Amino acid sequence: MTKRERVMATLRGEKTDRPPITAYRHFPKVEREPKDLANIMLKWQKDYDWDIVKVHPSAVYMQEAYGDKIDYVNYEQEIFPTKLSSAARGYDLSVFKILDMTNQVLKDHVEAIKYIRDGLDEDVPILQTVFTPLQIISGVFDLPFVRRHFPAAREENPIFKIMEEHEEELLKALDNITETYINYWKALKEVGCDGFFLAGISWARTDYMKFEEWEKFVKRFDVKFSKAVKADGGIIMYHTCGIKSNPDRFKDFPIDILHWDQGAEDNPSIKEASAYLGKITPMGGVDEMIFGNNAEEEIARQAKKAIEENKDIPFILAPYCSVSIHSTDAEMRAFRDSVEK
């Protein structure tokens, strides 16, 4: 089977010769310029022969599109480029307009996808990455980032006060970002992009956002965007991150793939979630936190275990989230080789 045939058959719920496999990581200092990003993604693909090219641009590129000034030379916590200034003064929601494709940051990332598509020597699905619109606002406003395995207290995040005191302005800003994403998708599709990795971050975490808040400020816009992409023949791979991430909330989303951390606190296994996900393909299987520790034997063991446990379930094998930038070649090859007979 070709990679596209394998992926599409899996998304239709059909058995294939083996599970599709993919992985992703940050690439500091080479993640912003179109040719740099394309070249590192093409090398990642050439080295490990993934079934899906999940493009991994800077986590803050959409904030940059809205006016944040970013230093892509100096990084914080290894993977986050330094923010030099904000697009907004205070919590000014009016900065979030509908962007069109004259925006240079968006144009650059479309160009990167074109370079990637042109540089591939076979037909592999390409997914660009975007974050749920609420995360763009949160990032521009420098609000607390909920880390995947760490506790978070809602009283420490001003976003909830903004929701309460500026609901209509916030909803308008979220809708404008969603419309921007739709404009972006149309341009990406023209250069050979197949869809998106839509990162819901940890907004679905139990006891952080109230369920009604999540429905109003997250689900509503992720569904709108996903519907637009799906209506135009695109693929949506949705990621709900970290502990207590509630994959059951996404069973009615118009998405193709749901990716979550099956090993984290209060999260179900692939087999457990497959009982309610219906036509949505589960993705995961291997703990991303062990990469970068010379853990190739454990990575291979977990991957083989996931393949065996889910041999009757069409799924995509992947680490639970982005792997360490210190992941070794031996680790990546142990993971990649796990699907070969």
Phi, psi and omega in degrees: 000148170283167179297316179297317179299318180296314181295312184293323176296319178297318179293336175276359180085018182265153175284143180233179181297331177195163177294140168299150182226141175206165176201161181210160180201165174285151176230076184306141175075350176233028187250003187248310181289138186308312182290324177297311180297315180298316183296319181288325177291322178294322176294316178302318179289317180296321182292322191236354168059050181291156176278339177226131173270101176269104185289137186237076175287179176305143179295345185245016185294328179286330171297321177296321177301328180271000172121354174298142175262126189237137175261110182267015175258316181257130186242153175248139182052032174072327190242357182248115177298148185288131176274125182269322178201160184261150175291339187239147168267122184064222181249057183278102183285349183289347180288345185268080177272174170281119179269143175251185188276015166276349180294125188295323180296315178296317179300318180299321183282334170292318179299319179299317179296320178298316177300318180296311180300316180293333183272347179284141180261009173209169186274096181245134176300136178246128176240124174275157183256132168223158177257152175309138187308326180301328180290330178294315177297315179301320180291315178298322181277001180058042179273162184303136177266125181279113183276148196303323185243012184248149176294156179217139181250124183296331181292347179268357184247115180296348182300329183288328174290322177298318177302319184284318188265340184224045187302311185294319178295322179293316179298320178296317179297318179296321178293322178296319177295320178298317177295324174300315179301320180294318174301316180299315179301316181299321178288320179296319181300323182296336182255011172104012175283142182263348182157209189223148159268107183260109186269113178275003182050220183249024183293340179272005183299136176303136174068021172249280168281142168294150183303319181295324176295315180300318179297319186283320190253350179237296186304313184309317186273326175295322178293316179301313180295315181299319178299318181296319179292315181296321180296338182256019175083012183270169180252138173241120171254113185257136180242119172250120201262142165079204184288153172048046191267001168053061177301336180297337179293342189258006185294340178253010177287147176278067183234163180262323188226137173240126184243126179209172182270099182290344182263357185274164183308128174066016178259144181280162172284170175301316182296317179297315182288332181297341179292336181236353182284344177062238183277358179280130182276126177284154180219138179147208175126333187228137181293115181290339186287345181273347178293148181088011181234025184054046188255032186301325180293317179291323177299313179298320180296313180296320180296313180297321178296316179297319179296317181291315182295332185245028184296339179258007182241121173296118181212167178251125180278128181200158166297160184295334181201196181294139179273163183301146174291350177261010177303137182271160176300321179298321178295314182295322180288325176298319178294309183298320183288346184297335182272352181277141182293000000 
